[in-house]
Amino acid sequence: MVSASFAQTPKVLDYLKTISGKSTLAGQHNREPNAKPARWTEFIKETTGTYPALWSGDFLFQQGNIDNRWTMVHEAKRQWDNGAVINIMWHACPPDQGEPCGWDPGLLNAQLDDTQWKELLTDGYVLNETWKARMDDIAVYLQYLEDNDVEVLFRPLHEMNQGKFWWGGRPGPKGTAQLYRLIHDYFTNVKKLSNLIWVWDMQDMSRDFEDYNPGEEYWDVFAFDVYDKGFDASWYNYILPIVGDKPMAIGECSVLPNVEMLSTQPKWVFFMPWAELVKESNTQEEIKTLYKHPRIITREEMPGWK
């Protein structure tokens, strides 16, 4: 059953459109362990005295983190109830392997061959059925969040142009973009989830984004992962015409953006440092300075946004 609240009042997407060009949400990703799903969000609170406006979690792929997926999902609901925007990622194991799986090889450097890729995308094949069963497992958690009126920025197949990921580095209509469409259509049409804001994510490593675009109707927000020179204005200018009027965000980073950059690149609706990298790649003073800037929105500055 489709929740009427989501069908009639898409809160998160409308809010991101409202702040685009004006303000930027402070975000924070939380990863291993899922047993402590607010570890790095709490680090930000301890450092700045305020909470990030966006909380992010991950379904992950190791046994201990799989066992604690409910802990992560319950934290997502708690953060939402406290006023945060919710982002969830899915580091999914390759469909020709079971869960749990490794990082490298596993998520990295365990690519499917072309025949396996075609079978993954084709109804009736074993890999396709295995992948659907994997999506069935994830849908249970997303349905719980929908049942509790939690909207989710959902970011599957992140960094589509990163060929080291088993899902990535396949440009063109039958490549990574088609797997993204399969996930979207399965969760939307088969599982009937209506609380997901779909995020299309790329990395600052190749300027071939159109070769990975799933199609305008398949994504709501564009996210850009910055681990090289992505804060350079040339990247911003490259992305603008691809995104058009849709919200765009810094989906991941190690080094935080500074306020001067955000002032000259005003359409970034949020930034999200990657878990422990926020501490390893930035000084406490840099974090405090960014969080204190009037352009930056923290969780405490969002009462009543929903």
FIVEXZA-707119 format. One record per residue (C-alpha): x, y, z. Coordinates in pm, whole numbers, padded with zeros to 5 digits, always signed. Last residue first. Example, Ala and Ser with C-alpha at 12.3 -4.5 7.8 and 13.67 -1.06 7.14 Angstrom:
2
+01367-00106+00714+01230-00450+00780
This chain:
306
+00894+01884+00787+01120+02188+00821+00970+02262+01162+01298+02282+01346+01596+02279+01107+01863+02493+01272+01938+02234+01540+02018+01983+01268+02286+02206+01117+02252+02437+00817+02566+02595+00672+02539+02934+00499+02571+03122+00828+02919+02972+00889+02967+02809+01228+02985+02454+01093+03264+02543+00852+03477+02709+01118+03423+02423+01363+03537+02160+01111+03844+02361+01016+03929+02414+01382+03897+02043+01455+04149+01977+01180+04041+01793+00868+04156+01479+00685+04167+01218+00963+03865+01341+01158+03627+01374+00863+03790+01066+00716+03643+00857+00999+03296+00852+00840+03308+00989+00485+03233+01359+00473+02885+01452+00351+02810+01786+00186+02460+01914+00125+02254+02127-00115+02546+02210-00346+02396+02479-00573+02602+02769-00439+02939+02702-00605+03102+03043-00546+02977+03061-00188+03045+02691-00131+03407+02741-00238+03453+03034+00001+03285+02837+00280+03537+02555+00264+03464+02206+00138+03565+01929+00377+03859+01704+00293+03747+01340+00285+03444+01373+00062+03119+01201-00019+02786+01292-00178+02866+01655-00244+02515+01750-00351+02300+01842-00648+01929+01926-00649+01750+01905-00985+01710+02211-01209+01967+02105-01467+02185+01820-01343+02383+01764-01663+02410+02137-01733+02555+02203-01385+02801+01912-01373+03074+02052-01599+03057+02394-01432+03102+02235-01091+03390+02023-01218+03563+02329-01367+03516+02514-01038+03761+02281-00862+03608+02105-00563+03635+01774-00750+04014+01773-00757+04066+01426-00605+03842+01249-00353+03515+01429-00418+03201+01218-00459+02924+01394-00654+02559+01334-00575+02270+01407-00812+01921+01415-00664+01587+01289-00802+01685+00992-01016+01509+00748-01247+01286+00981-01452+01585+01174-01586+01752+00863-01723+02004+00618-01572+02292+00858-01650+02611+00651-01675+02734+00753-02021+02618+01108-01942+02877+01121-01664+03178+01080-01889+03409+01329-01723+03622+01079-01533+03764+01063-01178+03560+01301-00964+03308+01034-00859+02944+00974-00959+02617+00923-00771+02252+00911-00878+02031+00954-00572+01669+00834-00564+01445+00983-00297+01278+00677-00146+00956+00683+00057+00732+00530-00211+00818+00163-00184+00580-00056-00385+00801-00370-00360+00734-00458-00724+00695-00119-00891+00920+00109-00685+01177-00126-00532+01199-00336-00849+01188-00038-01085+01467+00148-00906+01689-00160-00875+01645-00245-01245+01709+00116-01341+02037+00111-01145+02133-00214-01320+02064-00043-01651+02284+00253-01560+02575+00020-01478+02583-00108-01835+02323-00177-02102+02257+00190-02184+02626+00290-02191+02914+00288-01950+03023-00011-01739+03279+00116-01488+03087+00017-01180+02891-00278-01045+03190-00487-00933+03353-00175-00788+03701-00120-00930+03551+00050-01234+03459+00366-01046+03227+00538-01296+02915+00436-01103+03043+00598-00784+02749+00476-00578+02554+00174-00695+02261+00242-00460+02203+00584-00300+01869+00617-00121+01783+00959+00025+01527+00819+00264+01188+00942+00384+01074+00817+00723+00696+00794+00775+00722+00498+01017+00574+00251+00770+00817+00393+00514+01109+00320+00746+00989-00035+00800+00948-00072+00424+01311+00034+00375+01423-00236+00619+01218-00509+00450+01326-00384+00106+01687-00478+00181+01605-00849+00205+01387-00841-00108+01672-00668-00290+01900-00964-00217+01626-01199-00341+01607-00992-00659+01983-01025-00699+01968-01404-00667+01685-01415-00921+01890-01212-01170+02199-01425-01108+01998-01742-01163+01845-01627-01490+01470-01579-01521+01463-01208-01589+01774-01069-01758+01996-00801-01599+02212-01035-01394+02232-01277-01687+02374-01001-01908+02634-00919-01643+02725-01286-01608+02790-01310-01982+02998-00991-01979+03219-01108-01693+03128-01005-01341+03383-00798-01155+03553-00909-00836+03808-00628-00805+03634-00432-00532+03311-00531-00359+03472-00868-00308+03846-00885-00359+03904-00652-00191+03615-00572+00042+03509-00923+00132+03169-01089+00129+02890-01165+00374+02668-01252+00194+02689-01486-00103+02887-01443-00420+02769-01441-00782+02545-01145-00697+02845-00932-00592+02803-00801-00237+02608-00477-00196+02754-00164-00036+02413-00007+00007+02386+00357+00107+02132+00536+00326+02074+00911+00361+01833+01057+00618+01755+01427+00674+01766+01507+01045+01485+01639+01266+01502+01431+01584+01242+01187+01451+01459+01144+01143+01763+01068+01359+01566+00812+01559+01432+00650+01240+01782+00624+01095+01905+00485+01427+01642+00212+01401+01778+00135+01054+02138+00107+01179+02042-00123+01465+01829-00324+01224+02134-00369+01000+02330-00505+01295+02370-00866+01181+02471-00737+00837+02738-00526+01009+02880-00823+01194+02870-01038+00882+03044-00788+00655+02849-00632+00363+02717-00288+00445+02357-00164+00491+02496+00191+00520+02415+00499+00724+02392+00874+00674+02269+01153+00898+02201+01496+00749+02160+01817+00950+02484+01747+01133+02459+01789+01511+02586+02084+01714+02850+02150+01980+03121+02160+01713+03364+01883+01810+03148+01671+02042+02851+01702+01807+03070+01613+01508+03203+01307+01691+02842+01212+01770+02766+01202+01397+03077+00992+01359+02958+00717+01593+02589+00737+01504+02546+00379+01378+02742+00210+01657+02651-00160+01603+02665-00076+01233+03041-00074+01284+03157+00030+01039+02990+00321+00864+02852+00662+00960+02832+00941+00703+02796+01304+00809+02603+01593+00660+02603+01971+00691+02317+02106+00482+02401+02383+00236+02220+02713+00189+02104+02951-00084+02151+02804-00432+01936+02503-00352+01756+02563-00019+01402+02522-00154+01489+02233-00386+01634+02043-00091+01315+02106+00108+01090+01984-00173+01298+01668-00202+01286+01604+00170+00916+01667+00231+00745+01477-00050+00390+01575+00055+00106+01406-00134+00232+01063-00239+00457+01041+00065+00177+01113+00310-00062+00890+00118+00152+00585+00194+00136+00342-00095+00000+00000+00000
